[in-house]
Amino acid sequence: MKTEIANEFSRILRSWLTPDVMENVIDLNQSEDDSHVCHSHDFCDANEAMSAAFERAVGRPSWLPSQVDEGLCTDVDVTTDMDLWNSAWDIAKDTAFTPAVTTTCPCGSCLPVPIVDHGFDVCGVECPDCGRMSTGGNGRTGIVDGWITAKSAAQSQAAFEAQQFDVDMNEWYGRGNW
C-alpha cells in the first residue's frame, strides 16, 4: 500500500509543479542533510498532496490524532496511517518523485510506461504479447491513449518510406540530374 500511496503522491506533485520546480525539489532534497526534510514544502502544501494521495490509494482519508478523541478511530489506527504516510513519503523522495506507471494494452497486458527526462515516453510502449505499440498520450502523467497494431505500423512505415523516396526522386530530377 505504501508504494501505491508514494506513486500517487508523486503523480500529484508532478501535476502541481512544473518540471523545473520538480528538478529543484529533487536537487534540494539530495543536498539536504536532514532526512526528515522534504523541499516539496518550499513550493506547495505537500501535506495536502499527500493527503489526497493517501485518500486515492487507500480509499479513505488518513486518521488524525484528533479523531481518537472523537472516538472515530484508535491510537493504533493513527499510528498505522502515519507509518504508511511517512513510508510513502520516503519512497517518493528516494525515487525522485517518479511514480511507477503502467498502462493496459487493448489485448489486456499490463505494461510499464518508460520514464524519460522527468516525464513518460507515451509513444515508447510495445506489447510483447500482441505486438501493438503506443502512439501517444500525456507525457506528464504517463497515460497512454493510443495504440497501433504491428501490421498498421509496418504499413505506415512503408508509406512513409515511399513518400521519402518520392521526395528524393523529385529533388534528384528537380536539379536536372537525369
Disulfide bonds with the S-S distance in Angstrom:
none
